[in-house]
Amino acid sequence: MFHFDRRIEFQNKDNDILTVGELLVDMISDDYNDDHESDSYRKFFGGSPSNIAMNVKKLGVNSLVASAVGEDGLGTFLINHLKSANIDTQCVQRVDYSTSMVLVNKSKGTPIPTFYREADYHLAYTPEIENAIAKSKVVHFSCWPISRTPVRETVEKVMAVARKNNLLVGFDPNYHPMIWQKGENGVEYVKKIISKVDIVKPSEDDAERIFGKDSHQNQMQKFLDLGAKLVIMTLGKDGALVSNGQETLQFDSLATEIVDTTGAGDAFWSGFYTALIKGKMIRDALELGFAVSAFKLQHTGAVVDLPKLEDLQGQYHL
């Protein structure tokens, strides 16, 4: 069990976090409009696991990304962003498919995405990825890669090797039926995955899409019953609830200004992981995760110019 007032002890490894999954372009509208009626969009670095890798590097720990992009200009745009952040791209594969993209409305609430997928779900399991697992402390992935084959098989191998190497495994259960293979019961597959990971961070919407409507406490208990060891349920402006199966904590939102919610969840993961790796107790790491998310909400795009974690700690008086 994860005790809130204890630290997680990590082995001494060269890399801190390996994120596995989508590396893609977020096309975000210039205007606030839920119906995609904006005439202008701007491209941003995107993909939940890749956002986390970029963020934690800015916050002060090391990261690697395992993903696939196309042999096109958008793929080069994404790889160059990783290189500019001094992130090794040895696990980013170039494949003969178009780089994946998501059209997103700029939003102060929940963004409404439209998905265009090709290259991302052709990530293969390679010796480079196996080596990256062996030298990392944390592996993180989301629902996006497990929603399609062949990348699903890659993620399953990553999870198995990560467990053998005693890595901390984090999973974002951001299930959405639009990204899933047609004709398949994605919800049941997601439920099976939860038993193989340590930490999950569903939003209210994620939990409802997986389990249907219920109280927050009941939703968290369902994740725990499936095998998750720590459940972090984000509640938007109402903060979050966190349970380790024996104790439940409530956190208020630290956000004072919301410009764009794209990537707010990724920002939380980034601050939380970075704080854990830096030796913070779980309770304090959660607070720092919410601080990073609050900072990101003041800017457009999923990856913003984050300060070091210690500077944010002072800014939010944590």
Stockholm file with secondary structure:
# STOCKHOLM 1.0

chainA/1-318         MFHFDRRIEFQNKDNDILTVGELLVDMISDDYNDDHESDSYRKFFGGSPSNIAMNVKKLGVNSLVASAVGEDGLGTFLINHLKSANIDTQCVQRVDYSTSMVLVNKSKGTPIPTFYREADYHLAYTPEIENAIAKSKVVHFSCWPISRTPVRETVEKVMAVARKNNLLVGFDPNYHPMIWQKGENGVEYVKKIISKVDIVKPSEDDAERIFGKDSHQNQMQKFLDLGAKLVIMTLGKDGALVSNGQETLQFDSLATEIVDTTGAGDAFWSGFYTALIKGKMIRDALELGFAVSAFKLQHTGAVVDLPKLEDLQGQYHL
#=GR chainA/1-318 SS CCCTTSCCCCCCCSCSEEEESCCEEEEEEEEECTTSCCSCEEEEEECHHHHHHHHHHHHTCCEEEEEEEESSHHHHHHHHHHHHTTCCCTTEEEESSCCCEEEEEECSSCCCEEEECSGGGGCCCCHHHHHHHHTCSEEEEEHHHHTSTTHHHHHHHHHHHHHHTTCEEEEECCCCGGGSCTTSCHHHHHHHHHTTCSEECCBHHHHHHHHCSCCHHHHHHHHHHTTCSEEEEECGGGCEEEECSSCEEEECCCCSCCSCCTTHHHHHHHHHHHHHHTTCCHHHHHHHHHHHHHHHTTSSSSSCCCCCHHHHHHHTTC
#=GC SS_cons         CCCTTSCCCCCCCSCSEEEESCCEEEEEEEEECTTSCCSCEEEEEECHHHHHHHHHHHHTCCEEEEEEEESSHHHHHHHHHHHHTTCCCTTEEEESSCCCEEEEEECSSCCCEEEECSGGGGCCCCHHHHHHHHTCSEEEEEHHHHTSTTHHHHHHHHHHHHHHTTCEEEEECCCCGGGSCTTSCHHHHHHHHHTTCSEECCBHHHHHHHHCSCCHHHHHHHHHHTTCSEEEEECGGGCEEEECSSCEEEECCCCSCCSCCTTHHHHHHHHHHHHHHTTCCHHHHHHHHHHHHHHHTTSSSSSCCCCCHHHHHHHTTC
//
